[in-house]
């Protein structure tokens, strides 16, 4: 079984608190695992350079998860070896007044990767079937329509050259409590903390339910969901890095053909 198959949402990986602490890829040596992540990140950087040079395909990585699940940490740990000119990270917040005047996918479509680019969504269009359902801003019928919209949108991206990977970073409720408390206790991390985080935490069970529903409704071979146990930050990065590497390798990326007119050319 490949690492992708191991974490694919279609396997028996449930969104349950006890599964958030699993570390099937860990060697048992945290330092060694961190070194492995660094090595894989370097390989990802090399493959992305080929993607950028070929300029004919695109890669979209979606990171979703509860507050403190490690989306920023995954960006730093997994994609830190990518040349900045070939990667773009988009962080989605609450929609602006202008964005609300359009359909909910309008702001998303503007940010999808261009040819040769690897784009990471830190949160994404899935917020529009997650927080909106938890707070009953949309009803079940509208949510079902949005699942269909998202499936059509992602299929269109795939059919026009975008390779998609979607990751749910799965932490337990207790792990979130510890991470939130750490932000409260450390003044240098206060900028990461919002009182609203505590309000959203009260809806923990509802969020787990809607995440499960959204993943089940939108998992597809051309836009797969991977459920990543994320209580361990090192293992989280190790799993994501391996999946990204496997996917890029399967793309059979290659540099553009050599230019015949340059054969034998001497630069003076």
Buried (B, 14 or more C-beta within 10 A) or exposed (E): EEBBEBBBBBEEBEBEBEBBBBBEBBEEEBEEBBEBBBEBBEBBBEBBBBBBBBEEBBBBBBBBBBBBBBBBBBBEBBBBBBEEEBBBBBEBEEBEEEBEEEEBBEBBEEBBBEBBBBBBBBBBBBBBBBBBBBEEEBEEEBBBEBBEBBBEBBBEBBEEEBBBBBBBBBBBBEBBEEBBEEBEEEEEEEEBBEEEBEEBBEBBEBBBBBBBBBBEBBBBEEBBBBBBBBBBBBBBBBBBBBBBBBBBEEBEBEEEEEEEEEEEEEEE
